[in-house]
Protein backbone atom coordinates (compact mmCIF):
# COMPACT_ATOMS: atom_id res chain seq x y z
CA UNK A 1 0.00 0.00 0.00
CA UNK A 2 1.00 3.52 -0.32
CA UNK A 3 2.51 5.28 2.56
CA UNK A 4 0.69 8.04 4.25
CA UNK A 5 1.76 11.38 3.09
CA UNK A 6 2.23 13.62 6.02
CA UNK A 7 0.68 16.81 4.98
CA UNK A 8 0.81 19.18 7.81
CA UNK A 9 0.26 22.83 7.60
CA UNK A 10 2.96 24.77 9.28
CA UNK A 11 1.77 25.95 12.61
CA UNK A 12 2.86 29.49 12.74
CA UNK A 13 3.79 31.38 9.64
CA UNK A 14 7.42 30.50 9.43
CA UNK A 15 8.01 32.65 6.45
CA UNK A 16 10.97 34.81 6.90
CA UNK A 17 10.06 38.28 5.84
CA UNK A 18 10.58 39.86 2.48
CA UNK A 19 13.91 39.87 0.86
CA UNK A 20 14.44 36.32 -0.23
CA UNK A 21 15.79 33.49 1.80
CA UNK A 22 19.47 33.94 1.84
CA UNK A 23 21.03 33.30 5.14
CA UNK A 24 18.16 31.57 6.80
CA UNK A 25 17.53 31.83 10.47
CA UNK A 26 21.12 31.99 11.57
CA UNK A 27 21.39 34.71 14.12
CA UNK A 28 24.54 36.61 13.53
CA UNK A 29 25.17 38.03 16.94
CA UNK A 30 25.86 34.89 18.91
CA UNK A 31 29.22 33.36 19.59
CA UNK A 32 29.97 30.20 17.72
CA UNK A 33 30.45 28.10 20.79
CA UNK A 34 26.95 28.31 22.09
CA UNK A 35 26.40 25.82 24.87
CA UNK A 36 24.01 23.14 23.84
CA UNK A 37 22.39 20.94 26.41
CA UNK A 38 23.25 17.38 25.62
CA UNK A 39 20.79 14.64 26.21
CA UNK A 40 17.73 15.97 24.46
CA UNK A 41 16.79 14.40 21.17
CA UNK A 42 17.30 17.19 18.75
CA UNK A 43 15.17 19.60 20.60
CA UNK A 44 12.36 20.20 18.19
CA UNK A 45 9.68 17.65 17.89
CA UNK A 46 9.22 17.98 14.20
CA UNK A 47 10.51 15.04 12.33
CA UNK A 48 9.13 16.07 9.00
CA UNK A 49 11.88 17.83 7.24
CA UNK A 50 10.78 20.43 4.80
CA UNK A 51 12.77 20.49 1.66
CA UNK A 52 13.45 23.82 0.27
CA UNK A 53 15.10 22.62 -2.85
CA UNK A 54 13.08 21.21 -5.65
CA UNK A 55 13.59 17.50 -5.97
CA UNK A 56 13.54 17.60 -9.73
CA UNK A 57 15.99 20.41 -9.90
CA UNK A 58 18.26 18.52 -7.57
CA UNK A 59 18.15 15.39 -9.63
CA UNK A 60 18.13 17.34 -12.84
CA UNK A 61 14.96 15.79 -14.05
CA UNK A 62 13.68 17.94 -16.82
CA UNK A 63 10.66 16.12 -18.08
CA UNK A 64 8.67 14.43 -15.41
CA UNK A 65 7.84 10.86 -16.34
CA UNK A 66 4.12 10.45 -16.01
CA UNK A 67 4.51 6.70 -16.02
CA UNK A 68 6.48 6.80 -12.86
CA UNK A 69 3.56 6.34 -10.55
CA UNK A 70 5.66 5.93 -7.49
CA UNK A 71 7.26 9.24 -8.12
CA UNK A 72 3.97 10.94 -8.78
CA UNK A 73 2.31 9.44 -5.78
CA UNK A 74 4.71 11.29 -3.62
CA UNK A 75 3.04 14.44 -4.79
CA UNK A 76 -0.53 13.30 -4.62
CA UNK A 77 -2.38 13.26 -1.36
CA UNK A 78 -4.52 10.39 -0.26
CA UNK A 79 -7.64 11.59 -1.93
CA UNK A 80 -5.93 12.17 -5.19
CA UNK A 81 -5.33 15.81 -4.72
CA UNK A 82 -2.11 17.27 -5.90
CA UNK A 83 -0.04 18.40 -2.99
CA UNK A 84 0.56 22.12 -3.13
CA UNK A 85 3.96 23.36 -3.97
CA UNK A 86 4.65 24.95 -0.65
CA UNK A 87 4.44 21.60 1.02
CA UNK A 88 6.56 19.70 -1.40
CA UNK A 89 9.13 22.34 -2.12
CA UNK A 90 8.90 21.77 -5.82
CA UNK A 91 9.71 24.82 -7.85
CA UNK A 92 7.12 26.50 -10.00
CA UNK A 93 8.40 25.12 -13.23
CA UNK A 94 8.48 21.57 -12.06
CA UNK A 95 5.22 21.86 -10.21
CA UNK A 96 3.59 22.77 -13.46
CA UNK A 97 5.15 19.84 -15.22
CA UNK A 98 4.30 17.65 -12.33
CA UNK A 99 0.68 18.68 -12.52
CA UNK A 100 0.61 17.82 -16.16
CA UNK A 101 2.26 14.51 -15.53
CA UNK A 102 -0.23 13.67 -12.85
CA UNK A 103 -3.11 14.55 -15.09
CA UNK A 104 -1.67 12.45 -17.83
CA UNK A 105 -1.26 9.61 -15.44
CA UNK A 106 -4.86 9.99 -14.43
CA UNK A 107 -5.94 9.84 -18.00
CA UNK A 108 -4.31 6.52 -18.50
CA UNK A 109 -5.69 5.38 -15.18
CA UNK A 110 -2.45 5.06 -13.34
CA UNK A 111 -3.64 7.37 -10.66
CA UNK A 112 -7.14 7.86 -9.35
CA UNK A 113 -8.95 11.10 -9.97
CA UNK A 114 -10.25 11.04 -6.47
CA UNK A 115 -10.79 8.46 -3.84
CA UNK A 116 -14.30 7.13 -3.80
CA UNK A 117 -16.20 6.98 -0.60
ZN1 LIG B 1 12.48 22.34 -10.08
Boltz pocket constraint, residues with backbone or C-beta under 6 A from the ligand:
constraints:
  - pocket:
      binder: B
      contacts: [[A, 54], [A, 55], [A, 56], [A, 57], [A, 58], [A, 90], [A, 91], [A, 92], [A, 93], [A, 94], [A, 95]]
      max_distance: 6.0
